[in-house]
């Protein structure tokens, strides 16, 4: 019985977390043919401290006021010149 109650509680927690993200736009993957309509950048991840290519995200508004999240690759800034 206790296991059943735990499973029910966990399912409600998972449903709540999904509902919290329901109003967030889906992450779009950038490619060279992507048409970008960027009116205002809301947030942009900094380049990570890795030596290599890494994914980052940018959140922006288009000219209609719709929010988008774009994921794209950047070169990290963790490579040391030797």
N, C-alpha and C positions, 0 to 999 in steps of 0.2 A: 504494500500500500504506500509506503514511504517513497519507494522508487517511482511509482506512478505520479505522486504529487510533485516530485522533483522534475520529472519529465514535462508535466503540464506547466509548471512554473518556468522552466527553461524555454518552452515553446512561446510563452507570452513575452518573455524577454526578447527573444529573437524576432518576433513579430513587431514589437515596439521599436527595435533598432532598425528594421527594414522600413517602417513607417517614417522614422526620423529622416531617413535618406531619400524618401520617395519624392520630395520636392526638389532634390538636387538633380541637375542635368547629368546625362550620361557622359562619360569621358570619351572624347573624340580623339582618334589617333591621327596625327598630322602626317600627310605625305605631300610630295611636291605638287600634286594636282589639286590640293585642297584650296577651296576659295575661302579666303579669310575676310570677314566683315567685322573688323575690330574698331569699335567706337571708343571704348575705354577699358584699359587694363585694370582689373581689380586686385589681382595677386599674381605674382610670378615667382616660382621657386628659384633659389640661388643654385648655381652650379655646385654639385657636390665635390667633396675633397677626395676624389678617386682619380686614378690614372687610367683613363679610358672613357668610353662613351657610356652615358648614363641617362635614364629617362627623367624628365622634369615636367611639371604641369604649369599651365597659365590659365587663370580664370579671367574672363573678359565679358563685356557686354557688346552686343552687336548694335547696329543703328536702329533696330526696332525695340531695343531694351531687353532682349532675351539674353540670359546668362548662358555661357558656354564654358566648358573645361576642355582644354586642348592638351594632349600629351605629346611630347616631342623629345628627340634625343639631343644632348649637348655633350661636348667634350669636358670632362671633369677638370678641375684645377689642381689636382693632387700630383701632377707629374713634376719632378724636380729636374732642372737642367744640370747635367753633370758633365 
